[in-house]
Amino acid sequence: MATVAPPPSKRQKREVLERSQIQQDVTATTVTGSIRARFLDSDGKELAETVEIPLADATERNVSTLLNTLLQREREDFTPYRFRIQIPNSNTVIDSYPTPTEFLEVLRKHGVENPFETTISLTAEPQSVFKVQAATRMAHRIPGHGQPILTAQFSPKTGSMLATGSGDSTARIWNTETGTPKYTLQHSGWVLVCSFDPTGTYLATGSMDKMVRLWNPDTGKQIGKPFTGHTKWITSIAWQPYHLWGDDGPRLASASKDATVRIYMTSGVTHHVLSGHKSAVTMVRWGGLNYVYTASQDKQVKVWNALDGTLRHSLNSHAHWVNHITLSTDSILRTAYHDHTKVVPASDEEKKAKAKARFEKAATQGGKVVERLVSASDDCTVFLWDPETQGSKPVTRLLGHQKQINFVGFSPDGRLIATASFDNSIKVFDKDGKFLASLRGHVAPVFQLAFSADSRLLASCSRDTTVKTWDMRTFKLKTDLPGHEDEVWALDWSPDGACVASGGKDKAVRVWRH
């Protein structure tokens, strides 16, 4: 069912009435004066000549348009920029761009006595060099599963290959271009999780039958024997990032209801068992610095050294189950050397070098590699962590949801954090945990979110049977995609941005395109 925005509440109506009755003081809010700005790229090279910008018009969007004009680009070729302000004669860099009314105050606070006569350096960072179109229509409805769909993931190699896991004890691989099923992968229990490795060579599936199985997604054939060892069902799977792979191939970590995480080689040999949680492990993530992060129903998030399986940190701030964790570099690690250029390096060394360079570029903040972690819980809060520099102390706590939080995600560029909750809303925060917006439109709990590869759009799925996409610049609803006949539980946006796939209680996969 399509949903409409709820009517304004009494309080909102009253506020509108009060505002209309008070005479507006027009002159008080006008910002006067101008600043001189020179534009630099991330390497410190000058991009364009120094220009004078009226403060009243100095919004980030306007300054981005000005820079594109100075670089003599056609309007269709405009690149959106984010700016960081470098304070003259000091090493201070202001990461978050202020509004025109805050501009002078921010500069004076950082020691710029006379902003009107000082030339300010603006470091321009292109947000994305390609643009993903919002999904607007259902391209395919693909039946096949005999029970509800519980998980879905696209291959990092191509947006035309999708894997789903279902309550009918099978995982299936689909061709999203033609809208047809390719292979059926058999388990003996519900398939709760499926995960492609960063190269797209392997597909791992975890099930209620306590086993992890490895498949070749191109042939649909099982590789080796099932990975055994867990005594309860598998809840999550994480692959070792590609730039950390050894000569003996990749490793993968599987989390289970039995409170352990097992690290396997692709031969099925158990490399380590991470046991320290007192209750079910809900989520596992493998970071680019070779740490394994685990979340559990014992209210803890633990950080482990993947090399020797030792515990590094125990993060204990949550007051209830931890449902979901995400790393700021997740989408880069998921795609390794696959990017929008679609250029795949020839040799393994070049592939590793490209994957490592992409990871370091995404993770570098202030000259050092920083991998941040967010955790979402049933205590209605989200914590932001930086275990490398802050240890077991959280960076900040993100508040605002009234009910349990199901899902938390970082945008691919690492600048936004989005959370989905049972209170029917999605909240968006910046990378430092500052609240930006509440996205309201769903009329039932929101289960999952997926950012587009260029971080400009966010897709969400809900119990209200709809998938929605949201604009991350205006924080408004972009498209409403009704079409499911029941609750939507699984969602993914293809890494190449071509399509969104969703599945749920109505047993059919739906593919959405522009």
C-alpha positions as CSV (number, residue, x, y, z in Angstrom):
1,M,0.0,0.0,0.0
2,A,1.3,3.5,-0.9
3,T,1.7,5.7,2.1
4,V,1.1,9.5,2.5
5,A,2.6,11.9,4.9
6,P,0.5,12.2,8.1
7,P,-1.6,15.3,8.6
8,P,0.0,18.1,10.8
9,S,-0.6,17.6,14.5
10,K,-2.4,20.2,16.7
11,R,1.0,21.5,18.0
12,Q,2.3,22.0,14.4
13,K,-0.9,23.8,13.4
14,R,-0.7,26.0,16.5
15,E,3.0,26.9,15.8
16,V,2.1,27.8,12.2
17,L,-0.8,30.0,13.4
18,E,1.5,31.8,16.0
19,R,4.2,32.4,13.3
20,S,1.6,33.9,10.9
21,Q,0.4,36.3,13.7
22,I,3.9,37.6,14.6
23,Q,5.3,40.3,12.2
24,Q,8.5,39.0,10.7
25,D,11.7,41.0,11.4
26,V,13.1,40.8,7.9
27,T,16.3,42.8,8.4
28,A,17.6,41.0,11.4
29,T,18.4,37.7,9.6
30,T,20.1,39.3,6.6
31,V,23.8,38.4,6.5
32,T,26.0,41.3,5.1
33,G,29.6,41.4,3.9
34,S,31.6,39.0,1.9
35,I,34.6,36.6,2.2
36,R,37.5,36.0,-0.1
37,A,38.0,32.3,-0.9
38,R,40.5,30.3,-2.9
39,F,39.7,26.8,-3.9
40,L,42.2,23.9,-3.4
41,D,42.0,20.2,-4.2
42,S,42.7,17.5,-1.7
43,D,46.5,17.6,-2.6
44,G,46.6,21.4,-1.9
45,K,46.8,22.4,-5.6
46,E,44.9,25.6,-6.6
47,L,41.7,24.8,-8.6
48,A,40.5,28.3,-9.5
49,E,41.4,31.9,-9.0
50,T,40.5,33.7,-5.7
51,V,37.0,35.0,-5.7
52,E,34.8,37.2,-3.4
53,I,31.6,35.5,-2.2
54,P,28.8,37.4,-0.6
55,L,28.1,35.8,2.8
56,A,24.4,35.7,2.3
57,D,24.9,33.4,-0.7
58,A,27.8,31.3,0.9
59,T,25.8,28.0,1.3
60,E,27.8,24.9,0.5
61,R,25.5,24.2,-2.5
62,N,26.0,27.7,-4.0
63,V,29.8,27.6,-3.5
64,S,29.8,24.2,-5.2
65,T,27.9,25.7,-8.2
66,L,30.3,28.6,-8.2
67,L,33.4,26.3,-8.4
68,N,31.8,24.3,-11.2
69,T,31.2,27.5,-13.1
70,L,34.8,28.7,-12.5
71,L,36.0,25.4,-13.9
72,Q,33.9,26.1,-17.0
73,R,31.8,22.9,-16.8
74,E,28.4,22.4,-18.5
75,R,25.5,22.3,-16.1
76,E,24.9,18.6,-16.8
77,D,28.5,17.8,-15.9
78,F,28.4,19.6,-12.5
79,T,30.2,17.7,-9.7
80,P,28.7,18.2,-6.2
81,Y,31.5,19.3,-3.8
82,R,31.9,19.2,0.0
83,F,34.2,21.9,1.5
84,R,36.5,21.9,4.4
85,I,37.7,25.3,5.6
86,Q,41.5,25.7,6.3
87,I,42.2,28.5,8.9
88,P,45.0,30.8,7.6
89,N,48.4,30.6,9.4
90,S,47.4,27.5,11.3
91,N,46.9,23.7,10.8
92,T,43.2,23.9,11.9
93,V,40.7,22.5,9.5
94,I,36.9,22.9,9.9
95,D,35.3,19.7,8.6
96,S,31.7,20.7,8.7
97,Y,30.8,23.6,6.5
98,P,28.8,26.3,8.5
99,T,25.6,28.0,7.3
100,P,25.9,31.6,6.1
101,T,24.7,33.0,9.5
102,E,27.2,30.9,11.4
103,F,30.2,31.6,9.1
104,L,31.6,34.7,10.7
105,E,31.1,33.4,14.2
106,V,32.9,30.1,13.3
107,L,35.9,32.0,11.8
108,R,36.2,34.3,14.7
109,K,36.1,31.4,17.1
110,H,39.1,29.9,15.3
111,G,41.1,33.2,15.6
112,V,40.3,35.0,12.4
113,E,40.0,38.5,13.7
114,N,38.9,40.2,10.4
115,P,37.2,37.6,8.2
116,F,36.4,40.2,5.5
117,E,40.0,41.0,4.8
118,T,41.4,37.4,5.1
119,T,41.6,35.0,2.2
120,I,40.2,31.6,3.3
121,S,41.2,28.3,1.7
122,L,38.4,26.0,0.9
123,T,39.5,22.3,0.2
124,A,37.0,20.9,-2.3
125,E,36.2,17.2,-2.1
126,P,34.1,15.8,-5.0
127,Q,31.2,14.0,-3.4
128,S,30.9,11.5,-6.3
129,V,32.0,11.4,-9.8
130,F,29.0,9.4,-11.0
131,K,25.3,9.7,-10.3
132,V,22.9,7.0,-9.3
133,Q,19.3,7.5,-10.5
134,A,16.5,6.9,-8.0
135,A,14.5,3.7,-8.6
136,T,11.1,4.7,-9.8
137,R,9.4,1.5,-11.2
138,M,9.3,-2.2,-10.6
139,A,11.3,-3.9,-13.4
140,H,10.7,-7.5,-12.4
141,R,8.7,-9.6,-9.9
142,I,10.5,-12.9,-9.8
143,P,8.6,-15.8,-8.0
144,G,10.5,-18.9,-7.0
145,H,10.9,-19.2,-3.3
146,G,8.3,-21.3,-1.5
147,Q,8.6,-19.3,1.8
148,P,9.4,-15.7,2.9
149,I,12.7,-14.1,1.8
150,L,14.9,-13.4,4.8
151,T,18.1,-11.9,3.2
152,A,19.3,-10.5,-0.1
153,Q,22.7,-9.3,-1.4
154,F,24.1,-8.2,-4.8
155,S,27.4,-9.5,-6.2
156,P,30.1,-6.8,-5.9
157,K,31.1,-7.6,-9.5
158,T,27.8,-6.9,-11.3
159,G,24.4,-5.5,-10.5
160,S,22.8,-8.3,-12.6
161,M,23.6,-11.1,-10.0
162,L,21.5,-11.2,-6.8
163,A,21.5,-13.9,-4.0
164,T,18.6,-14.4,-1.7
165,G,18.0,-16.7,1.3
166,S,14.6,-17.9,2.3
167,G,12.6,-19.9,4.9
168,D,12.2,-22.7,2.3
169,S,15.7,-23.9,3.2
170,T,17.2,-22.7,-0.1
171,A,19.3,-19.8,-1.3
172,R,18.8,-18.7,-4.9
173,I,20.9,-16.8,-7.4
174,W,18.9,-14.6,-9.8
175,N,19.7,-12.7,-13.0
176,T,18.2,-9.2,-12.3
177,E,18.7,-8.1,-16.0
178,T,16.3,-10.7,-17.4
179,G,14.3,-11.3,-14.2
180,T,15.0,-15.0,-14.1
181,P,16.2,-17.5,-11.5
182,K,19.7,-19.0,-12.2
183,Y,20.5,-21.5,-9.5
184,T,18.9,-23.0,-6.4
185,L,21.3,-23.7,-3.5
186,Q,20.0,-26.3,-1.0
187,H,20.3,-26.2,2.8
188,S,18.4,-28.2,5.4
189,G,17.1,-25.2,7.4
190,W,16.1,-21.6,6.8
191,V,18.8,-19.6,5.1
192,L,19.3,-16.6,7.3
193,V,22.3,-15.0,5.7
194,C,24.1,-14.9,2.3
195,S,27.3,-13.0,1.6
196,F,29.4,-12.6,-1.5
197,D,33.2,-12.2,-1.0
198,P,34.7,-8.9,-2.2
199,T,35.8,-10.3,-5.6
200,G,32.4,-12.0,-6.4
201,T,34.2,-15.4,-6.7
202,Y,32.5,-17.1,-3.7
203,L,29.0,-16.9,-2.1
204,A,28.7,-18.0,1.5
205,T,25.3,-19.0,3.0
206,G,24.5,-19.6,6.6
207,S,21.4,-21.4,7.8
208,M,19.3,-22.7,10.7
209,D,21.0,-26.1,10.0
210,K,24.1,-24.7,11.9
211,M,26.3,-24.9,8.8
212,V,28.0,-22.4,6.5
213,R,28.2,-23.5,2.9
214,L,30.4,-22.1,0.1
215,W,29.2,-21.9,-3.5
216,N,30.5,-20.8,-6.9
217,P,27.9,-18.2,-7.9
218,D,28.8,-18.6,-11.6
219,T,28.0,-22.4,-11.7
220,G,25.7,-22.8,-8.6
221,K,27.9,-25.7,-7.4
222,Q,28.9,-26.2,-3.8
223,I,32.6,-25.8,-3.1
224,G,33.9,-28.5,-0.7
225,K,32.0,-29.7,2.3
226,P,29.8,-27.6,4.6
227,F,31.6,-25.7,7.4
228,T,30.6,-27.3,10.7
229,G,31.4,-26.5,14.3
230,H,28.5,-24.2,15.4
231,T,26.0,-25.7,17.7
232,K,23.2,-23.3,16.9
233,W,22.1,-21.4,13.8
234,I,24.2,-18.9,11.8
235,T,23.2,-15.2,12.3
236,S,25.9,-13.3,10.3
237,I,28.8,-13.8,7.9
238,A,31.8,-11.4,7.2
239,W,34.6,-11.9,4.6
240,Q,38.2,-10.9,5.2
241,P,38.8,-7.6,3.2
242,Y,40.5,-8.3,-0.1
243,H,43.8,-6.4,0.6
244,L,44.4,-8.6,3.6
245,W,44.1,-11.9,1.8
246,G,47.1,-14.2,2.2
247,D,48.6,-16.7,-0.2
248,D,46.3,-19.4,1.2
249,G,43.2,-17.5,0.1
250,P,40.5,-15.6,1.9
251,R,39.0,-16.3,5.3
252,L,35.5,-15.7,6.5
253,A,33.9,-15.2,9.9
254,S,30.5,-16.6,10.9
255,A,28.6,-15.5,14.0
256,S,26.0,-17.8,15.6
257,K,23.3,-18.0,18.2
258,D,25.7,-20.3,20.2
259,A,27.6,-17.1,21.3
260,T,30.7,-17.8,19.3
261,V,32.3,-16.5,16.1
262,R,34.3,-19.0,14.0
263,I,36.9,-17.9,11.5
264,Y,37.2,-20.4,8.6
265,M,39.6,-20.9,5.7
266,T,37.8,-21.5,2.4
267,S,38.9,-25.2,2.8
268,G,36.5,-25.4,5.7
269,V,39.3,-25.6,8.3
270,T,38.6,-23.6,11.5
271,H,41.3,-21.0,12.0
272,H,40.1,-19.4,15.2
273,V,37.1,-19.6,17.5
274,L,36.2,-16.2,19.1
275,S,34.4,-17.1,22.4
276,G,33.8,-14.5,25.0
277,H,30.2,-13.4,24.4
278,K,27.6,-14.7,27.0
279,S,24.7,-14.7,24.6
280,A,23.8,-15.0,20.9
281,V,26.1,-13.1,18.5
282,T,23.9,-11.0,16.3
283,M,26.4,-9.5,13.9
284,V,30.0,-9.8,12.7
285,R,32.1,-7.4,10.7
286,W,35.7,-7.6,9.5
287,G,37.5,-4.3,9.2
288,G,40.3,-3.1,6.9
289,L,42.8,-2.9,9.7
290,N,42.4,-6.7,10.3
291,Y,40.1,-6.5,13.3
292,V,36.9,-8.5,13.7
293,Y,34.0,-6.7,15.4
294,T,31.1,-8.7,17.0
295,A,27.8,-7.6,18.5
296,S,25.8,-9.7,20.8
297,Q,22.6,-10.0,22.9
298,D,24.8,-9.8,26.0
299,K,24.8,-6.0,25.4
300,Q,28.4,-5.9,24.3
301,V,30.4,-5.2,21.2
302,K,33.8,-6.8,21.1
303,V,36.9,-6.0,19.0
304,W,39.2,-8.9,18.2
305,N,42.6,-9.2,16.5
306,A,41.9,-11.4,13.4
307,L,45.5,-12.6,13.2
308,D,45.7,-14.4,16.6
309,G,42.0,-14.3,17.8
310,T,42.8,-12.2,20.9
311,L,40.3,-9.8,22.4
312,R,41.4,-6.1,22.1
313,H,38.4,-4.2,23.4
314,S,35.0,-4.8,25.0
315,L,32.6,-2.0,24.4
316,N,30.0,-2.1,27.1
317,S,27.8,1.1,26.9
318,H,24.5,-0.4,25.6
319,A,21.7,-1.3,28.1
320,H,20.0,-4.0,25.9
321,W,20.7,-6.4,23.0
322,V,23.0,-5.0,20.3
323,N,21.1,-5.7,17.0
324,H,23.4,-4.3,14.3
325,I,26.9,-2.9,13.7
326,T,28.4,-1.2,10.7
327,L,31.9,0.1,9.8
328,S,32.5,3.4,8.1
329,T,34.4,1.6,5.4
330,D,31.9,-1.3,4.9
331,S,30.9,-0.5,1.3
332,I,34.5,0.0,0.1
333,L,35.5,-3.3,1.7
334,R,32.5,-5.0,0.2
335,T,33.5,-4.0,-3.4
336,A,37.4,-4.2,-3.0
337,Y,38.8,-3.2,-6.4
338,H,35.4,-2.9,-8.2
339,D,34.4,0.8,-8.6
340,H,32.3,3.0,-10.9
341,T,35.1,2.9,-13.6
342,K,34.5,-0.8,-14.1
343,V,38.3,-1.1,-14.7
344,V,39.5,-4.4,-13.2
345,P,43.3,-4.6,-12.7
346,A,45.1,-7.4,-14.5
347,S,47.3,-9.0,-11.8
348,D,46.5,-10.0,-8.2
349,E,49.1,-7.5,-6.9
350,E,47.5,-4.6,-8.8
351,K,44.0,-5.7,-7.6
352,K,45.3,-5.7,-4.0
353,A,47.0,-2.4,-4.4
354,K,43.8,-0.8,-5.8
355,A,41.7,-2.3,-3.0
356,K,44.1,-1.1,-0.4
357,A,44.3,2.4,-1.9
358,R,40.5,2.7,-2.0
359,F,40.2,1.6,1.6
360,E,42.9,4.0,2.8
361,K,41.4,6.9,0.9
362,A,37.9,6.2,2.4
363,A,39.3,5.7,6.0
364,T,41.9,8.6,6.1
365,Q,40.8,11.4,8.4
366,G,43.2,14.2,9.3
367,G,46.2,12.3,7.8
368,K,45.6,9.0,9.6
369,V,43.6,5.9,8.9
370,V,40.5,5.8,11.1
371,E,37.9,3.1,11.0
372,R,34.7,4.0,12.9
373,L,32.0,1.7,14.1
374,V,28.4,2.3,14.9
375,S,26.2,0.0,16.9
376,A,22.4,-0.1,17.2
377,S,20.5,-1.6,20.1
378,D,17.1,-2.5,21.6
379,D,17.9,0.3,24.2
380,C,16.7,2.8,21.4
381,T,20.2,4.3,21.1
382,V,23.1,4.2,18.7
383,F,26.8,4.5,19.8
384,L,29.6,5.7,17.6
385,W,33.0,4.2,18.4
386,D,36.6,4.7,17.4
387,P,38.3,1.7,19.1
388,E,41.8,2.5,17.7
389,T,42.1,6.0,19.2
390,Q,39.3,6.1,21.9
391,G,39.6,2.5,23.2
392,S,36.4,1.2,24.9
393,K,35.0,4.8,25.3
394,P,32.3,5.8,22.8
395,V,32.9,8.9,20.7
396,T,29.2,9.9,21.2
397,R,25.7,8.6,21.7
398,L,23.0,9.1,19.0
399,L,19.6,9.6,20.5
400,G,16.1,10.3,19.1
401,H,14.4,7.0,18.4
402,Q,11.5,6.0,20.6
403,K,11.6,2.2,20.0
404,Q,14.2,-0.5,19.2
405,I,16.6,0.1,16.4
406,N,16.9,-2.6,13.8
407,F,19.5,-1.3,11.4
408,V,22.3,1.2,11.2
409,G,24.3,2.0,8.1
410,F,27.2,4.3,7.0
411,S,27.0,6.0,3.6
412,P,29.7,4.8,1.1
413,D,31.5,8.1,1.4
414,G,31.5,7.7,5.2
415,R,29.8,11.1,5.8
416,L,26.3,10.0,6.9
417,I,24.9,7.5,9.4
418,A,21.3,6.3,8.9
419,T,19.2,4.3,11.5
420,A,16.0,2.4,11.0
421,S,13.6,1.7,13.9
422,F,10.4,0.1,15.1
423,D,9.1,3.7,15.7
424,N,8.4,3.9,11.9
425,S,11.1,6.5,11.3
426,I,14.6,6.7,9.9
427,K,17.1,9.2,11.4
428,V,20.1,10.6,9.6
429,F,23.2,11.8,11.5
430,D,26.6,13.2,10.2
431,K,29.8,11.2,10.7
432,D,30.4,12.8,14.1
433,G,26.9,11.9,15.4
434,K,25.3,15.3,14.9
435,F,21.6,14.9,14.2
436,L,20.6,16.0,10.7
437,A,17.0,14.8,9.9
438,S,14.1,12.5,10.6
439,L,12.7,10.7,7.6
440,R,9.0,10.1,8.1
441,G,6.7,8.4,5.6
442,H,6.6,4.7,6.6
443,V,3.5,3.8,8.7
444,A,5.0,0.7,10.3
445,P,8.4,-0.5,11.6
446,V,11.4,0.1,9.2
447,F,13.5,-3.1,8.8
448,Q,16.4,-2.3,6.5
449,L,18.2,0.5,4.7
450,A,20.6,0.6,1.7
451,F,22.6,3.6,0.5
452,S,23.2,4.1,-3.2
453,A,26.8,3.9,-4.3
454,D,27.1,7.6,-4.7
455,S,25.7,8.3,-1.1
456,R,23.0,10.7,-2.6
457,L,20.1,8.3,-2.0
458,L,18.8,6.0,0.7
459,A,16.4,3.1,0.2
460,S,14.3,1.7,3.0
461,C,11.9,-1.2,3.4
462,S,9.2,-1.7,6.0
463,R,6.4,-3.8,7.5
464,D,4.0,-1.4,5.7
465,T,4.7,-3.3,2.4
466,T,6.5,-0.4,0.7
467,V,10.1,0.4,-0.4
468,K,10.9,4.1,-0.4
469,T,13.9,6.1,-1.6
470,W,15.0,9.3,0.1
471,D,17.1,12.2,-1.1
472,M,20.1,12.7,1.2
473,R,20.5,16.3,0.2
474,T,17.0,17.6,1.0
475,F,16.1,14.6,3.4
476,K,12.8,14.4,1.6
477,L,11.0,11.4,0.1
478,K,12.2,10.8,-3.5
479,T,10.1,7.8,-4.6
480,D,7.5,5.6,-3.1
481,L,7.6,2.0,-4.4
482,P,4.5,0.0,-3.6
483,G,4.2,-3.4,-5.1
484,H,4.9,-5.9,-2.4
485,E,1.8,-7.8,-1.0
486,D,3.2,-8.2,2.5
487,E,6.0,-7.1,4.9
488,V,9.4,-6.4,3.2
489,W,12.3,-7.8,5.2
490,A,15.3,-7.8,2.8
491,L,16.8,-5.0,0.8
492,D,20.0,-4.2,-1.2
493,W,21.1,-1.6,-3.6
494,S,23.5,-2.9,-6.3
495,P,27.1,-1.6,-6.0
496,D,26.9,-0.2,-9.5
497,G,23.8,1.7,-8.6
498,A,21.7,0.2,-11.4
499,C,18.9,-1.4,-9.3
500,V,17.4,-2.0,-5.9
501,A,16.2,-5.5,-4.9
502,S,13.7,-6.3,-2.2
503,G,12.1,-9.4,-0.8
504,G,9.9,-10.4,2.1
505,K,6.9,-12.2,3.4
506,D,5.2,-12.5,-0.1
507,K,8.0,-14.9,-1.3
508,A,8.8,-13.0,-4.5
509,V,11.9,-11.0,-5.4
510,R,11.2,-7.5,-6.7
511,V,13.8,-5.5,-8.7
512,W,13.3,-1.8,-9.0
513,R,15.0,0.5,-11.6
514,H,15.0,4.0,-12.8
